Amino acid sequence: MKISLADHGLYYKGLLILIRTDRKIDTAEREMMLRIGKALGFEKTFCEQAIREILDNEHIADDPPHFSNPEIARFFIRDGVRVALADKHIDDSELAWLKSVADVHNLDDVWFTETVTEIERQAGNDPESSLEATRLRWH
């Protein structure tokens, strides 16, 4: 799927906001964010710095991203659930924040719940093998 440059940056920024919602970033989340950054074409050093600084960066608001297309939001939420589950537990604050992304894009509550449940069931599998970010191309 082709996305705009603005949506491309917003995708990664949104996932950074997600990983800071529970106020801790573990090794598995960090590694997954580096893989997503690579898939999106970001430099590794940029991703490492952004991950390192996100907890203390007061200039980035916790508002949910607003993508130009609801389909991008669906991709984002699926990846967001995978990132949130990287530490084997999806925190209530992470789930609530992802729900706010769904709400901003008028995505159906049933779709959201079913998506979270499906990805939680698959959590034992390699979550990175099915990252949505690998299917996004910006222009």
N, C-alpha and C positions, 0 to 999 in steps of 0.2 A: 504494500500500500504506500502510495506517495503522500507525504505530508509536507506542510510548509516549514520553512526554516524556523519560524516563530513557534510552531507546535513541536518541532524537534527539540528546541531548547527547553520548552515548557515541560516536555515529557520527563527529561532528566531532572530538572529542577523540582518537579512535583514528587518524584521518587525520593529525592534528597529530603524534602519536607516530611514525607512519610516516615523515613527511617529515623528522624529525630523526634517524632511524636511521643515515643515512649521514653525519651531522654537517654537512650543508650544505643550504641551501635556495636554489634558484636562482629566477630571475624567473618562469619558466614554472610551477614548482610553486606559487609564491606566488599567481600569477594564477588558477590552477585552484582553489586553496583558497579564494580570495575568491569565485569563482563557486559553488563548492559551499556555502559559508557562506550566500550569498544564496539559493540554492535551498532551503536548510534553514530560511531565515527569520531568520538571525542578522544583527545590525547589522554594517555594514561596519567601523566603528571597533573593535568587539569582535574581529572576525576579524583585522584588521590587528595589533592588539595581541597577540592569541594567537599569531599566526604569528611576530611579532617576538620574543616572549619564550620560545617553546618550546625553543629550543636550550639555554637556560640555566636552565630551570625544573626544579629538582631535586625539586619536590614532586609532579610527575607521573611515576609509575612507567612503565616501558616494557612492562608486562604487556599482553598482547592483550586487547581488549575482549570481554566475554561478554554477548552480546545475548540477549534473551528468546526469540528465534525464529531457527532456523538460516537461514531465508530472508533475514532481515536481514543475517546474516553473509555470505551469497552476494552480496547487493547491495554490501555493504561491500568485499568482496574484489575484485569487479569494478572498483569505483571506485578502490580502493587500487592496483590494477595500473595503471590509467590515470594516477593521480597520480604513481606511481613512474616511469612512462615519460614524464612531461612534459618531463624533461630529456634525453629520447632514449636513456636507458640505465637499466635496472633493476638496481640494485646488489644484490649477494648478500645484504647485511644486510636490505634491504627485502624481498626475496623470502622470506628465512627468517622474517622477522617476519610477513608475510602468511600463510605456511604455518602458523605457530603459531596464527593466528586460525582457520584451517581446522581444525586439530587440536582446539582447544578446543570447537569446535562439531560435532566428529565428521563433518566433511565428507570425502567420498571423495577419496583421493589422485589418482585418475584425473580426477575432476571438476576438481580444483585445477589439475593440469598442463594439461588441455585448455583451461581458462579462460584461463590465463596465455598459452598459445600463441595462442589465438584473438585475444586483445586485442593481443598483440605484432604479429600479422599486420595488424591494423587500425590500427596506430600511425600510419601515414601519413595516415589520415583525421582529421577533427576530433574529438579525444577528448571534448571537452566536449559535443558534440551527442548523445552517448549516455550521459551521466552518469546513474547509477542514482538519485542523490540527488534528481533532479528528479521522481522518481516516488514519493517518500516524503512522507507527511503525518503530522504528529504530532497527538496528541489528549490 
